[in-house]
Amino acid sequence: MKDTLWVIGLALVLATPTATLSTEFEMEPVTVEIRSRIFIPQQIHLHQGRKTVLRFRNHDTELHTVVAKELFLSDDLNLAGNGAPEFGPEGLKKVIIPPDGLIEFQFTPARTGTFSYLCDMPGHEMRAVIVVE
């Protein structure tokens, strides 16, 4: 009887489908916090060819921008959140993030390198980098 229950239990375990996630379908989540006119962290690392969700949360009581001209050139760029994107002839120029706001970039970094970004609001002097490996 004990052996029969063990075999039935094993059969149930083997018959139960399991979900396997491929790294191809996973998104790499990264969050940058904006506090006291500082991007935190100052440097983040992303992976070339890997789908990424890059979030910027503005905890300050003033507007900030994210300007990263060379990074967000991929064809699969999607934006979400309550930020206000500005586009030019070459694509995304910047995103304005309101106080207590959030902007989310979903994209796949197309090339490796070190990409600077900044807040171009007058007097803010905020800079950081994204390294794509």
Secondary structure, 3 states (H helix, E strand, C coil): CHHHHHHHHHHHHHHCCCCCCCCCCCCEEEEEEEECCEEECCEEEECCCCCEEEEEEECCCCCEEEECCCCCCCCCCEEEECCEEEEECCEEEEEEECCCCEEEEEECCCCCEEEEEEECCCCCCEEEEEEEC
